Amino acid sequence: MPARKTKTEKPPPENAQTENAPLAHRLRPQKPEEIAGQKHLLAANAPLAACLAGAPLHSMILWGPPGCGKTTLAKLLAKQSGAKWVSLSAAGGSAREARAVMEEQAEGGAQTVLFMDEAHRFNKAQQDAFLPHLESGRIVFIGATTENPSFEINSALLSRVAVYPMRPLEEEALAAVLRRAENELQIAVAKTAAQIFINHCGGDARRLLNAFEAAAQNAKEKTIGEDDAKNALGEAAKRFDKRGDRFYEQISALHKSVRGSDPDAALYWLCRMLQGGCDPLYISRRLARMASEDIGLAEPGALAIAQAADRAYRQLGSPEGELALAQAAAYLACAPKSNAVYSAFQKMSRAVKNDRDREVPPHLCNAPTRLMKQIGKGEGYRYAHDEPEAYAAGVNYFPADMKPLRFYQPVDRGLETKIKEKLNRLRALDANHKK
């Protein structure tokens, strides 16, 4: 099978744009000052400011969501340094192809920027192809990825590159992109329409420009109004990655809002996830986890409510069943909080894992047969219901050769206040029995 042809070029000049190209392509920044946003990387004294001013390049990974300018920034870095530009995509290329390109470019004298789009699509073994060529400095590797490099890029490659997180474009940057679009198409946009574009593009400049271009084509007058913007955007989904960092960031925000007893914030993140396409049953499972981890015995009914919300959603589906999830999220946020059971479970799990196997004491063993009774199973067991207060004071329920562990410490909130009082009373009975 013949090798795929590689795109090798100098970064395109400013006049390379064509009238028929999409607006997002025509407005791709050609100068550093045209870049919108990313001030944390590009402002004076920021990490990449010197490189854009012509300082020597180094290998790097640009990590950020779609439409934040990863490819644009890489091209401008190559252009400003005067390096040759070679672009590959891990989505359609191979490690063999990448290796061949690097070997070819390394033979020449000029520095080459090898840009790898969607770098995370190469598995960690394939990424090793880049390693031998990054030491000489003739090859500058710039990878672009939407996925967390900590998980998708192997440690050997990470040790040879700098990782620069790029952010979704903020409102000010998106407004600047809109102004350039207005000038390019010679059409105005109403303030309310501009805000609709900004609110619904999720910080993605490409998405913003595509919607703006569609609205401009359908606008009846030389001004884009609210209806034009809404029609162009359609039913805009919130930016949500069903398996990546954004997914875990949002479920973390929901969980922490519940733990922090803020029902409104909990409902906000719930709606963000639902509107972004998250599986509601995943959310219901996480609500049950929150009920056990952060509420526990302070309000035992919280788990039952979370489970009831799961059953209700399974019965009703969307959108009706989503209200049950909202009810559960709000209730969990308002409920008294305790992680005492969670903490005790974690500590006990570690203790058991690090301990040796111990025999069950005879008095805790069941003795359903005569033989088992003859060998002492069940001997000395005290039936709690026959004792005062239904409590056999002084009985040890741990293995005989270990000291009892006391990890569960109830808090002074909700039902655990009463549980704490009861346990303190029982411990006092134990102490009196030993006397």
C-alpha positions as CSV (number, residue, x, y, z in Angstrom):
1,M,0.0,0.0,0.0
2,P,1.6,3.3,-1.0
3,A,2.4,5.8,1.7
4,R,0.0,8.6,2.2
5,K,1.2,11.9,0.8
6,T,2.3,14.4,3.4
7,K,1.4,18.0,3.4
8,T,4.7,19.9,3.5
9,E,4.7,23.6,3.1
10,K,5.6,27.0,4.5
11,P,2.7,28.4,6.6
12,P,0.3,29.9,4.1
13,P,0.7,33.6,3.3
14,E,-1.9,36.1,4.2
15,N,-3.2,36.3,0.6
16,A,-3.9,32.5,0.5
17,Q,-7.5,33.0,1.4
18,T,-10.1,32.4,-1.3
19,E,-13.6,34.0,-1.6
20,N,-15.3,30.6,-1.7
21,A,-13.6,29.3,1.5
22,P,-15.7,29.1,4.6
23,L,-15.7,32.3,6.7
24,A,-13.9,30.5,9.5
25,H,-11.0,29.7,7.1
26,R,-10.9,33.2,5.6
27,L,-10.8,34.8,9.1
28,R,-8.0,32.5,10.4
29,P,-5.5,34.9,12.0
30,Q,-2.5,35.7,9.9
31,K,-0.7,37.8,12.5
32,P,-0.1,37.3,16.2
33,E,-2.1,40.4,17.0
34,E,-5.2,38.9,15.3
35,I,-5.3,36.0,17.7
36,A,-8.4,36.2,20.0
37,G,-8.1,35.1,23.6
38,Q,-5.3,32.9,25.1
39,K,-3.8,35.8,26.9
40,H,-2.4,33.4,29.5
41,L,-0.1,32.1,26.8
42,L,0.4,35.1,24.5
43,A,0.5,38.2,26.6
44,A,3.8,39.9,27.4
45,N,6.0,37.6,29.5
46,A,3.6,34.7,28.9
47,P,5.1,31.3,27.9
48,L,4.7,31.7,24.1
49,A,5.1,35.4,23.7
50,A,8.8,35.2,22.9
51,C,8.2,32.4,20.3
52,L,5.6,34.5,18.5
53,A,8.2,37.3,18.4
54,G,10.6,35.0,16.6
55,A,12.5,33.3,19.4
56,P,13.6,29.7,18.9
57,L,10.8,27.2,19.0
58,H,10.5,24.2,21.3
59,S,8.4,21.1,21.0
60,M,5.0,21.4,22.6
61,I,1.5,20.1,22.9
62,L,-1.4,22.5,22.6
63,W,-4.3,21.1,24.6
64,G,-7.7,22.6,24.4
65,P,-11.3,22.3,23.2
66,P,-12.4,22.6,19.6
67,G,-12.3,26.0,18.0
68,C,-10.0,27.6,20.5
69,G,-7.2,28.2,18.0
70,K,-4.7,25.3,18.4
71,T,-3.9,24.9,14.7
72,T,-3.9,28.7,14.1
73,L,-1.4,29.2,16.9
74,A,0.8,26.4,15.7
75,K,0.9,27.8,12.1
76,L,1.7,31.3,13.4
77,L,4.5,29.9,15.6
78,A,6.1,28.2,12.6
79,K,5.6,31.3,10.4
80,Q,7.2,33.7,12.9
81,S,10.2,31.4,13.3
82,G,10.6,30.9,9.5
83,A,10.5,27.1,9.9
84,K,9.2,24.7,7.3
85,W,5.7,23.5,8.1
86,V,4.7,19.8,7.8
87,S,1.2,18.8,9.0
88,L,-0.1,15.3,9.7
89,S,-3.3,14.1,11.3
90,A,-3.3,11.1,13.7
91,A,-6.9,10.5,12.7
92,G,-5.9,9.3,9.2
93,G,-2.1,8.9,9.4
94,S,0.2,6.2,10.7
95,A,3.3,6.1,12.9
96,R,5.3,4.8,9.9
97,E,4.3,7.8,7.9
98,A,5.2,10.1,10.7
99,R,8.6,8.4,11.1
100,A,9.3,8.7,7.4
101,V,8.4,12.4,7.3
102,M,10.7,13.1,10.3
103,E,13.6,11.2,8.8
104,E,13.2,13.1,5.6
105,Q,13.0,16.5,7.2
106,A,15.8,15.8,9.6
107,E,18.2,15.3,6.7
108,G,17.8,19.0,5.6
109,G,19.4,22.0,7.3
110,A,16.3,24.0,7.9
111,Q,14.3,23.6,11.1
112,T,10.9,21.9,10.5
113,V,7.7,22.2,12.5
114,L,5.9,18.9,12.4
115,F,2.3,19.6,13.4
116,M,0.3,16.5,14.5
117,D,-3.4,17.2,14.8
118,E,-5.5,15.0,17.1
119,A,-2.3,13.7,18.6
120,H,-4.2,11.6,21.2
121,R,-5.3,9.2,18.4
122,F,-1.9,7.7,18.2
123,N,-1.6,5.1,20.9
124,K,1.3,5.3,23.4
125,A,3.4,2.8,21.5
126,Q,3.0,4.7,18.2
127,Q,4.0,8.0,19.9
128,D,7.5,6.5,20.4
129,A,8.1,7.2,16.7
130,F,8.6,10.9,17.6
131,L,11.2,10.4,20.3
132,P,14.5,9.9,18.3
133,H,13.9,13.0,16.2
134,L,13.2,15.5,19.0
135,E,16.7,15.6,20.5
136,S,18.5,17.3,17.6
137,G,16.3,20.4,17.5
138,R,15.8,20.2,13.7
139,I,12.4,18.8,14.2
140,V,10.0,20.8,16.4
141,F,7.0,18.7,17.3
142,I,3.7,20.5,17.9
143,G,0.8,18.3,18.8
144,A,-2.8,19.4,19.1
145,T,-5.3,17.5,21.2
146,T,-8.6,17.9,22.9
147,E,-7.8,15.1,25.3
148,N,-5.9,15.3,28.6
149,P,-2.2,14.7,27.7
150,S,-1.7,13.2,31.2
151,F,-3.8,10.2,30.1
152,E,-3.3,10.1,26.3
153,I,0.4,11.0,25.8
154,N,3.1,8.6,27.0
155,S,5.5,9.7,29.6
156,A,8.6,9.6,27.4
157,L,7.1,12.0,24.9
158,L,5.6,14.2,27.7
159,S,9.1,14.6,29.2
160,R,10.4,16.1,25.9
161,V,7.6,18.6,25.3
162,A,5.9,21.5,27.0
163,V,2.2,21.2,27.5
164,Y,0.2,24.4,27.1
165,P,-3.5,24.3,28.1
166,M,-5.7,26.5,25.8
167,R,-9.0,27.8,27.0
168,P,-12.4,28.2,25.4
169,L,-12.7,31.8,24.1
170,E,-14.2,34.2,26.6
171,E,-16.9,36.7,25.7
172,E,-14.5,39.5,25.0
173,A,-12.5,37.4,22.5
174,L,-15.7,36.1,20.8
175,A,-16.9,39.7,20.4
176,A,-13.7,40.6,18.7
177,V,-14.2,37.6,16.3
178,L,-17.7,38.8,15.6
179,R,-16.5,42.3,14.7
180,R,-14.0,40.8,12.2
181,A,-16.8,38.7,10.7
182,E,-19.0,41.8,10.3
183,N,-16.2,43.6,8.5
184,E,-15.5,40.6,6.3
185,L,-19.1,40.1,5.2
186,Q,-20.1,43.8,5.3
187,I,-23.1,43.0,7.5
188,A,-24.1,44.3,10.9
189,V,-25.3,42.2,13.8
190,A,-27.8,43.4,16.4
191,K,-26.6,43.4,20.0
192,T,-29.1,40.8,21.1
193,A,-28.2,38.6,18.2
194,A,-24.5,39.0,19.0
195,Q,-25.1,37.8,22.5
196,I,-27.0,34.8,21.3
197,F,-24.1,33.8,19.1
198,I,-21.6,34.3,22.0
199,N,-23.8,32.4,24.5
200,H,-24.4,29.4,22.3
201,C,-21.1,28.7,20.7
202,G,-19.5,27.3,23.8
203,G,-16.3,29.3,23.4
204,D,-15.7,27.8,19.9
205,A,-14.7,30.4,17.4
206,R,-15.3,28.1,14.4
207,R,-18.8,27.3,15.6
208,L,-19.5,31.0,16.1
209,L,-18.3,31.9,12.6
210,N,-20.1,29.0,10.9
211,A,-23.4,30.1,12.5
212,F,-22.7,33.7,11.7
213,E,-22.1,32.9,8.1
214,A,-25.3,30.9,7.9
215,A,-27.3,33.7,9.5
216,A,-25.7,36.3,7.1
217,Q,-26.8,34.2,4.1
218,N,-30.4,34.0,5.3
219,A,-30.7,37.6,6.7
220,K,-33.3,39.6,4.7
221,E,-31.7,42.9,5.5
222,K,-28.1,44.0,6.1
223,T,-28.5,43.3,9.8
224,I,-28.6,40.0,11.5
225,G,-31.4,39.9,14.1
226,E,-32.3,37.6,17.0
227,D,-34.4,35.3,14.8
228,D,-31.6,35.0,12.2
229,A,-29.2,34.0,15.0
230,K,-31.5,31.5,16.6
231,N,-32.4,29.9,13.2
232,A,-28.7,29.6,12.3
233,L,-27.8,28.0,15.7
234,G,-30.7,25.7,15.8
235,E,-31.0,23.7,19.0
236,A,-27.5,24.4,20.2
237,A,-26.2,21.7,22.5
238,K,-24.1,22.8,25.5
239,R,-20.4,21.9,25.1
240,F,-20.1,18.5,26.8
241,D,-17.6,15.7,26.2
242,K,-19.2,12.3,27.1
243,R,-15.9,10.7,28.0
244,G,-13.3,13.4,28.3
245,D,-12.2,16.0,30.9
246,R,-15.3,18.2,30.5
247,F,-17.5,15.2,31.4
248,Y,-15.6,14.7,34.7
249,E,-15.3,18.4,35.4
250,Q,-19.1,18.8,35.2
251,I,-20.0,15.7,37.3
252,S,-17.4,16.9,39.8
253,A,-19.1,20.3,39.9
254,L,-22.5,18.7,40.5
255,H,-21.1,16.5,43.2
256,K,-19.3,19.3,45.0
257,S,-22.4,21.6,44.7
258,V,-24.5,18.9,46.5
259,R,-21.7,18.4,49.1
260,G,-21.6,22.1,49.6
261,S,-25.4,22.3,50.2
262,D,-26.1,24.6,47.3
263,P,-29.3,23.3,45.6
264,D,-29.3,26.0,42.9
265,A,-25.8,25.2,41.8
266,A,-26.6,21.5,41.9
267,L,-29.6,22.1,39.5
268,Y,-27.4,24.3,37.3
269,W,-24.8,21.6,36.7
270,L,-27.6,18.9,36.4
271,C,-29.2,20.9,33.6
272,R,-25.8,21.5,31.9
273,M,-25.1,17.8,31.8
274,L,-28.6,16.8,30.7
275,Q,-28.7,19.4,27.9
276,G,-25.2,18.4,26.9
277,G,-26.3,14.8,26.2
278,C,-25.2,13.0,29.4
279,D,-27.0,9.8,30.1
280,P,-29.5,10.6,32.8
281,L,-29.1,7.1,34.3
282,Y,-25.4,7.9,34.8
283,I,-26.4,11.0,36.8
284,S,-28.9,8.9,38.9
285,R,-26.1,6.5,39.8
286,R,-23.9,9.3,40.9
287,L,-26.7,10.8,43.0
288,A,-26.9,7.5,44.8
289,R,-23.2,7.7,45.4
290,M,-23.5,11.2,46.8
291,A,-26.2,10.1,49.2
292,S,-23.9,7.4,50.6
293,E,-20.7,9.3,50.5
294,D,-21.7,12.8,51.7
295,I,-24.9,12.3,53.6
296,G,-24.8,8.8,54.9
297,L,-26.5,8.2,58.3
298,A,-27.1,11.9,58.9
299,E,-30.2,11.4,56.6
300,P,-30.6,7.7,55.7
301,G,-33.6,8.6,53.6
302,A,-31.4,10.4,51.1
303,L,-30.3,7.1,49.5
304,A,-33.9,6.0,49.2
305,I,-34.8,9.2,47.4
306,A,-31.9,8.8,45.0
307,Q,-33.0,5.3,44.3
308,A,-36.6,6.4,43.8
309,A,-35.4,9.0,41.3
310,D,-33.6,6.3,39.4
311,R,-36.8,4.2,39.3
312,A,-38.9,7.2,38.3
313,Y,-36.6,8.0,35.4
314,R,-36.6,4.4,34.2
315,Q,-40.4,4.5,34.3
316,L,-41.0,7.9,32.7
317,G,-37.9,8.5,30.5
318,S,-37.0,12.0,29.2
319,P,-38.1,14.7,29.7
320,E,-40.6,13.8,32.4
321,G,-38.2,11.6,34.4
322,E,-35.6,14.3,34.6
323,L,-37.7,16.2,37.1
324,A,-37.3,13.3,39.5
325,L,-33.5,13.6,39.2
326,A,-33.8,17.3,39.8
327,Q,-35.9,16.6,43.0
328,A,-33.3,14.2,44.2
329,A,-30.4,16.5,43.5
330,A,-32.0,19.4,45.3
331,Y,-32.9,17.2,48.3
332,L,-29.4,15.8,48.6
333,A,-28.0,19.4,48.5
334,C,-30.4,20.4,51.3
335,A,-29.9,17.3,53.5
336,P,-27.6,17.3,56.5
337,K,-24.1,16.2,55.6
338,S,-21.9,13.4,57.0
339,N,-19.0,11.5,55.5
340,A,-18.6,9.5,58.7
341,V,-19.6,6.1,57.1
342,Y,-17.6,6.9,54.0
343,S,-14.5,7.7,56.0
344,A,-14.9,4.7,58.3
345,F,-15.4,2.4,55.3
346,Q,-12.2,3.7,53.6
347,K,-10.1,3.3,56.8
348,M,-11.5,-0.1,57.5
349,S,-10.9,-1.2,53.9
350,R,-7.2,-0.2,54.2
351,A,-6.9,-1.9,57.6
352,V,-8.3,-5.2,56.3
353,K,-6.2,-5.0,53.2
354,N,-3.0,-4.6,55.2
355,D,-3.9,-7.1,57.9
356,R,-3.5,-10.9,57.9
357,D,-6.5,-13.2,57.8
358,R,-7.9,-13.8,61.2
359,E,-10.2,-16.5,62.5
360,V,-13.8,-15.8,63.4
361,P,-14.2,-16.1,67.2
362,P,-16.1,-19.2,68.2
363,H,-18.9,-17.2,69.9
364,L,-19.7,-15.4,66.6
365,C,-19.8,-18.6,64.6
366,N,-23.1,-20.3,63.6
367,A,-23.6,-23.8,65.0
368,P,-26.5,-25.4,63.1
369,T,-25.3,-29.1,63.7
370,R,-24.5,-31.1,66.8
371,L,-20.9,-31.6,65.6
372,M,-20.3,-27.9,65.3
373,K,-21.6,-27.4,68.8
374,Q,-19.4,-30.2,70.1
375,I,-16.3,-28.5,68.8
376,G,-17.2,-25.2,70.4
377,K,-18.8,-23.2,67.6
378,G,-21.2,-20.7,69.0
379,E,-20.1,-21.3,72.6
380,G,-20.4,-18.2,74.8
381,Y,-22.6,-16.2,72.4
382,R,-24.9,-13.8,74.2
383,Y,-28.2,-13.1,72.4
384,A,-28.5,-9.3,72.5
385,H,-32.3,-9.3,72.7
386,D,-32.2,-11.1,76.0
387,E,-29.9,-8.4,77.6
388,P,-30.8,-5.1,79.2
389,E,-31.4,-2.4,76.5
390,A,-31.0,-5.2,74.0
391,Y,-27.2,-4.8,74.3
392,A,-24.7,-7.4,75.4
393,A,-22.3,-5.1,77.2
394,G,-18.6,-6.1,77.1
395,V,-18.9,-8.5,74.1
396,N,-16.1,-8.2,71.5
397,Y,-17.2,-8.7,67.9
398,F,-13.7,-8.5,66.4
399,P,-11.3,-11.4,66.1
400,A,-10.0,-12.4,69.5
401,D,-6.4,-11.6,68.7
402,M,-6.8,-8.0,67.5
403,K,-7.7,-4.8,69.2
404,P,-11.2,-3.4,68.2
405,L,-11.0,-0.7,65.6
406,R,-13.2,2.4,66.1
407,F,-13.2,4.3,62.8
408,Y,-16.9,5.3,62.6
409,Q,-17.2,8.7,64.3
410,P,-20.8,10.2,63.9
411,V,-21.1,13.9,63.4
412,D,-23.4,16.3,65.3
413,R,-25.7,16.7,62.3
414,G,-29.0,15.1,61.4
415,L,-29.8,11.6,62.6
416,E,-26.1,11.0,63.4
417,T,-26.6,13.3,66.4
418,K,-28.8,10.6,68.0
419,I,-26.6,7.8,66.7
420,K,-23.6,9.4,68.4
421,E,-25.5,9.7,71.7
422,K,-26.5,6.0,71.5
423,L,-23.0,4.8,70.8
424,N,-21.5,6.9,73.6
425,R,-24.1,5.3,76.0
426,L,-23.2,1.8,74.8
427,R,-19.5,2.4,75.1
428,A,-20.2,3.5,78.7
429,L,-22.0,0.2,79.4
430,D,-19.0,-1.7,78.0
431,A,-16.7,0.2,80.3
432,N,-18.9,-0.5,83.4
433,H,-19.1,-4.2,82.4
434,K,-15.3,-4.5,82.4
435,K,-15.1,-3.1,85.9
